[in-house]
């Protein structure tokens, strides 16, 4: 019985973590584009952001 209860909880946690990672990646991506757009002429700045 315990395994049947634990498994869905684990999968839920993994899904939550996965969703959070996706959201973080999207935010980073958006921020990076926005930031490089504003600092496009400063090559050093855009290199730092890409890293």
C-alpha positions as CSV (number, residue, x, y, z in Angstrom):
1,X,0.0,0.0,0.0
2,X,2.7,2.5,0.9
3,X,4.4,2.2,-2.5
4,X,1.1,3.0,-4.3
5,X,0.8,6.2,-2.3
6,X,4.5,7.2,-2.5
7,X,4.8,6.8,-6.2
8,X,2.2,9.5,-7.2
9,X,3.6,11.9,-4.7
10,X,7.1,11.4,-6.1
11,X,5.9,11.9,-9.7
12,X,4.0,15.0,-8.7
13,X,7.2,16.4,-7.1
14,X,9.2,15.6,-10.1
15,X,6.6,17.2,-12.4
16,X,6.6,20.3,-10.2
17,X,10.4,20.5,-10.3
18,X,10.3,20.0,-14.1
19,X,7.7,22.8,-14.5
20,X,9.8,25.2,-12.3
21,X,12.9,24.4,-14.4
22,X,11.0,25.1,-17.6
23,X,9.7,28.4,-16.2
24,X,13.2,29.4,-15.0
25,X,14.7,28.6,-18.4
26,X,12.0,30.7,-20.1
27,X,12.6,33.6,-17.8
28,X,16.3,33.4,-18.3
29,X,15.9,33.3,-22.0
30,X,13.5,36.2,-22.1
31,X,15.8,38.2,-19.8
32,X,18.8,37.4,-21.9
33,X,17.1,38.5,-25.1
34,X,15.8,41.7,-23.4
35,X,19.2,42.5,-21.9
36,X,21.3,41.8,-25.0
37,X,18.8,43.9,-27.0
38,X,19.5,46.9,-24.8
39,X,23.2,46.3,-24.5
40,X,23.7,45.1,-28.1
41,X,26.6,47.4,-28.9
42,X,28.6,46.4,-25.9
43,X,30.2,43.1,-26.9
44,X,31.7,42.3,-23.6
45,X,28.4,42.7,-21.9
46,X,26.6,40.4,-24.2
47,X,29.4,37.8,-23.9
48,X,29.0,37.7,-20.1
49,X,25.2,37.3,-20.5
50,X,25.5,34.4,-22.9
51,X,27.7,32.6,-20.5
